[in-house]
Amino acid sequence: MIVVSAFYAVCVLPGTTFYLISNLTPNMTLNVSGYYVILLILFFYFAANPFIYAVKFDPVKRVLLRLIPFKESTVQPETLAAT
């Protein structure tokens, strides 16, 4: 949970700071390209979050593995006889 919380803080902090600065100083002009970089970081967080849960948390791993259909092989592997 620490990984998810830290990742959230790192990705959301620039957007929150940008929003706070733009509201506290309305006469100040902010770089629009910085806004798009912040959006890119937020989209990266939204896209990466499910993968973090899938890799780090065992209950999520178990549920996802049960969702993947697989066919058990009916052919038994051949055993080599000791010669």
C-alpha positions in Angstrom: 0.0 0.0 0.0 3.0 2.3 0.6 4.0 1.9 -3.1 0.5 2.9 -4.3 0.3 5.9 -1.9 3.8 7.2 -2.8 3.0 6.8 -6.5 -0.2 8.7 -6.1 1.5 11.5 -4.2 4.2 11.9 -6.8 1.8 11.9 -9.7 -0.9 14.1 -8.2 1.2 16.7 -6.4 2.2 18.6 -9.5 -1.4 18.9 -10.6 -2.5 20.1 -7.2 0.3 22.6 -7.0 -0.5 23.9 -10.5 -4.2 24.3 -9.5 -3.4 26.0 -6.2 -1.0 28.5 -7.9 -3.4 29.3 -10.6 -6.2 30.0 -8.1 -4.1 32.0 -5.6 -2.6 34.3 -8.2 -5.1 34.8 -11.0 -3.0 37.5 -12.7 0.0 35.3 -13.1 0.4 33.6 -16.4 1.3 30.0 -16.3 2.9 27.9 -19.0 0.3 25.9 -20.8 2.8 23.2 -21.8 3.4 22.6 -18.1 -0.3 21.8 -17.8 -0.1 19.2 -20.6 2.9 17.6 -18.9 0.9 17.4 -15.6 -2.0 15.8 -17.5 0.4 13.3 -19.0 1.7 12.4 -15.6 -1.9 11.9 -14.3 -2.8 9.8 -17.2 0.3 7.7 -16.6 -0.8 7.2 -13.0 -4.3 6.1 -14.1 -2.9 3.7 -16.6 -0.2 2.2 -14.3 -2.3 1.9 -11.2 -4.0 -1.4 -12.1 -0.6 -2.9 -13.0 0.8 -1.9 -9.6 -2.1 -3.6 -7.9 -1.8 -6.7 -10.1 2.0 -7.1 -9.3 2.1 -6.1 -5.7 -1.0 -7.4 -4.0 -1.5 -11.2 -3.6 -5.4 -11.1 -3.3 -5.6 -9.2 -6.6 -3.1 -11.6 -8.2 -5.2 -14.6 -7.2 -8.4 -13.1 -8.5 -6.7 -12.2 -11.8 -5.2 -15.6 -12.2 -8.6 -17.2 -11.7 -10.0 -15.0 -14.5 -7.5 -16.3 -17.0 -8.9 -19.5 -18.6 -6.4 -22.2 -19.2 -6.8 -25.8 -20.4 -5.1 -28.5 -18.4 -3.1 -30.9 -20.4 -4.6 -34.4 -20.4 -1.3 -35.9 -21.8 1.0 -37.1 -19.1 4.6 -36.2 -19.5 6.8 -39.2 -20.4 9.2 -40.3 -17.7 12.6 -41.5 -18.8 13.6 -44.9 -17.5 17.0 -45.1 -15.8 19.3 -47.1 -18.0 
